[in-house]
Amino acid sequence: MVFIGFALITGLLLVFAYFAGNIFHFINLDSILLVILPGFIFSVFTFKFKEYIKGIRSMFIFSLRKIKKDNKTASHYRSLIIITITFGVLSTAQGLFSYILTARDFKRGLVKLSEFVTETTFAQAVVYAGFTTVYALLISFFLYYPIYIMYNEKLNTDNFLKIINQKTAA
């Protein structure tokens, strides 16, 4: 169910990219990989791969009753949100720094660049580098955050209703 919501939101963005002129301007495969891989690597090297897979599987479950609350999985996905957004912003900054330094080196005659690269303006470089931040936000808020909510015991709706009933009874 979570994945269907993600697909619909991404589809909506793609439709508007199409109406803006070119749907392929929104698709940048290397940026998508740059956003997904850090969470995967983090999960493997922190020995949280079980929680990672559990969350990935839950993206395709259609009933909340099949999901048992698990704060370990919720905590891991909260960490993935932070890591993904941070890596997206860092990758954007790194892309801009690379563009600025490459332009400087080209003007000094230290590197020889293709015609395509030399014609890229700073505004185009900002847009291209910004894809990783956009994808990081998209994945964090529309894939990882719903998984975090599903597994977090504190956000359990049954507990929420009990608390409300206690306060109204008092």
C-alpha positions as a printed Julia matrix, in Angstrom:
170×3 Matrix{Float64}:
   0.0    0.0     0.0
   2.83   2.39    0.85
   4.46   1.68   -2.49
   1.23   2.43   -4.37
   1.03   5.82   -2.61
   4.67   6.49   -3.51
   4.03   5.46   -7.12
   0.98   7.74   -7.35
   2.84  10.74   -5.94
   5.83  10.09   -8.19
   3.45   9.62  -11.12
   1.83  12.96  -10.32
   5.24  14.63  -10.41
   6.03  12.91  -13.7
   2.73  14.05  -15.23
   3.48  17.66  -14.32
   7.03  17.26  -15.64
   5.46  16.06  -18.89
   3.19  19.1   -19.04
   6.15  21.35  -18.25
   7.87  20.15  -21.42
   9.91  17.0   -20.93
   9.2   14.13  -18.56
  12.8   12.92  -18.87
  14.08  16.07  -17.18
  12.74  14.64  -13.92
  14.37  11.21  -14.32
  18.01  11.05  -13.29
  19.09   7.46  -12.64
  22.48   8.19  -11.09
  20.85  10.49   -8.51
  18.27   7.83   -7.68
  21.05   5.32   -7.0
  22.96   7.89   -4.95
  19.94   8.28   -2.69
  19.02   4.6    -2.29
  22.47   3.07   -1.81
  23.51   4.91    1.4
  20.47   3.55    3.28
  21.21   0.04    2.03
  24.89   0.33    2.96
  24.02   1.82    6.37
  21.63  -1.08    7.0
  24.22  -3.7     6.11
  27.11  -2.22    8.09
  25.05  -1.49   11.22
  23.71  -5.04   11.19
  20.16  -3.74   10.69
  19.57  -5.53    7.41
  16.73  -7.57    8.96
  14.87  -4.36    9.86
  15.6   -2.93    6.41
  14.11  -5.95    4.64
  11.15  -6.01    7.05
  10.35  -2.4     6.12
  10.8   -3.02    2.39
   8.38  -5.95    2.56
   5.83  -3.86    4.43
   5.71  -1.4     1.52
   3.66  -3.99   -0.34
   1.29  -5.09    2.46
  -2.33  -4.03    2.11
  -3.44  -4.52    5.73
  -2.12  -2.85    8.86
  -3.29  -5.86   10.87
  -0.47  -7.91    9.33
   2.13  -5.51   10.7
   3.26  -5.96   14.28
   4.59  -2.84   15.95
   8.36  -2.97   16.25
  10.32  -0.03   17.61
  13.6   -1.44   16.23
  12.28  -1.24   12.69
  10.71   2.16   13.37
  13.98   3.46   14.81
  15.95   2.12   11.85
  13.64   3.81    9.37
  13.83   7.07   11.31
  17.61   6.81   10.89
  17.18   6.06    7.19
  15.12   9.23    6.78
  17.91  11.32    8.33
  20.65   9.55    6.36
  18.81   9.8     3.05
  18.01  13.49    3.36
  21.51  14.29    4.61
  23.13  12.34    1.79
  20.87  14.03   -0.77
  21.89  17.49    0.44
  25.57  16.5     0.64
  25.48  15.07   -2.87
  23.88  18.26   -4.18
  26.59  20.35   -2.5
  29.3   18.05   -3.85
  27.89  18.36   -7.38
  27.86  22.15   -7.17
  31.38  22.29   -5.71
  32.57  19.97   -8.48
  30.99  22.19  -11.14
  32.56  25.35   -9.71
  36.03  23.81   -9.39
  35.85  22.2   -12.85
  34.85  25.54  -14.39
  37.81  27.18  -12.62
  40.22  24.5   -13.84
  38.87  24.8   -17.4
  39.45  28.56  -17.43
  43.03  27.96  -16.28
  43.58  25.38  -19.01
  44.13  22.54  -16.54
  41.4   20.28  -17.94
  39.88  19.7   -21.34
  36.1   19.29  -21.23
  33.51  18.24  -23.77
  31.48  20.93  -25.53
  28.37  19.83  -23.62
  30.08  20.39  -20.26
  31.48  23.78  -21.24
  28.03  25.01  -22.31
  26.38  24.03  -19.01
  25.43  27.13  -17.04
  25.53  27.42  -13.27
  21.71  27.41  -13.15
  21.65  24.13  -15.08
  24.27  22.7   -12.72
  22.13  23.69   -9.71
  19.12  21.92  -11.22
  21.08  18.8   -12.11
  22.78  18.65   -8.7
  19.48  19.3    -6.95
  18.0   16.03   -8.18
  19.6   14.09   -5.35
  17.97  16.33   -2.75
  14.6   16.09   -4.52
  14.81  12.29   -4.71
  16.01  12.07   -1.1
  12.99  14.06    0.07
  10.63  12.02   -2.11
  11.92   8.66   -0.85
  12.22   9.79    2.77
   8.75  11.28    3.09
   6.75   8.96    0.88
   8.47   5.59    1.46
  10.51   5.63    4.68
   8.27   7.86    6.8
   5.1    5.75    6.29
   7.09   2.65    7.28
   8.32   4.47   10.38
   4.72   5.35   11.28
   3.5    1.78   10.72
   6.07   0.25   13.08
   6.28   2.9    15.78
   4.51   1.72   18.93
   4.1    5.27   20.22
   2.13   6.17   17.11
  -0.17   3.18   17.48
  -3.73   4.33   16.94
  -5.07   1.94   19.61
  -2.85   3.59   22.22
  -3.86   7.0    20.94
  -7.55   6.16   21.32
  -6.96   4.83   24.87
  -5.24   8.08   25.84
  -8.09  10.17   24.4
 -10.7    8.05   26.18
  -8.83   8.42   29.49
  -8.66  12.19   29.14
 -12.31  12.55   28.22
 -13.4   10.3    31.1
 -11.48  12.42   33.63
